């Protein structure tokens, strides 16, 4: 996840944290991106997998 989103998720005040639907939508997009070879996230995952 991008670091700005992580900071938002861990905000001290619960009212400033993302709602459940926003989290589900974001995680769903990440899941799609991991499977889409054209997405930047897919490339990053492949680089990581090949480096270990």
C-alpha positions as CSV (number, residue, x, y, z in Angstrom):
1,X,0.0,0.0,0.0
2,X,1.1,3.5,-0.6
3,X,2.6,5.1,2.5
4,X,0.1,8.0,2.5
5,X,-2.8,5.5,2.7
6,X,-1.1,3.6,5.5
7,X,-0.7,6.8,7.5
8,X,-4.4,7.5,6.9
9,X,-5.4,4.0,8.1
10,X,-3.4,4.4,11.3
11,X,-4.6,7.9,12.2
12,X,-5.0,8.5,15.9
13,X,-8.6,9.6,15.5
14,X,-10.9,6.9,14.3
15,X,-13.1,9.5,12.5
16,X,-10.1,10.3,10.3
17,X,-9.5,6.7,9.3
18,X,-11.0,5.2,6.1
19,X,-14.3,3.6,6.1
20,X,-14.7,-0.2,5.5
21,X,-16.0,0.3,1.9
22,X,-12.9,2.4,1.1
23,X,-10.6,-0.3,2.5
24,X,-12.4,-3.1,0.6
25,X,-12.3,-1.1,-2.6
26,X,-8.5,-0.3,-2.2
27,X,-7.7,-4.0,-1.4
28,X,-9.7,-5.2,-4.3
29,X,-7.8,-2.8,-6.6
30,X,-4.5,-4.1,-5.3
31,X,-5.6,-7.7,-5.9
32,X,-6.5,-6.9,-9.5
33,X,-3.2,-5.1,-10.0
34,X,-1.1,-8.0,-8.7
35,X,-2.7,-10.2,-11.3
36,X,-2.5,-7.6,-14.2
37,X,1.0,-7.8,-15.8
38,X,0.6,-4.3,-17.2
39,X,0.2,-2.8,-13.7
40,X,3.0,-1.1,-11.9
41,X,2.3,-3.2,-8.7
42,X,2.6,-6.4,-10.7
43,X,6.1,-5.3,-11.9
44,X,7.1,-4.5,-8.3
45,X,5.9,-7.8,-7.0
46,X,7.9,-9.7,-9.7
47,X,11.0,-7.7,-8.9
48,X,10.6,-8.6,-5.3
49,X,10.0,-12.3,-6.1
50,X,13.1,-12.5,-8.3
51,X,15.3,-10.8,-5.7
52,X,14.9,-13.5,-3.0
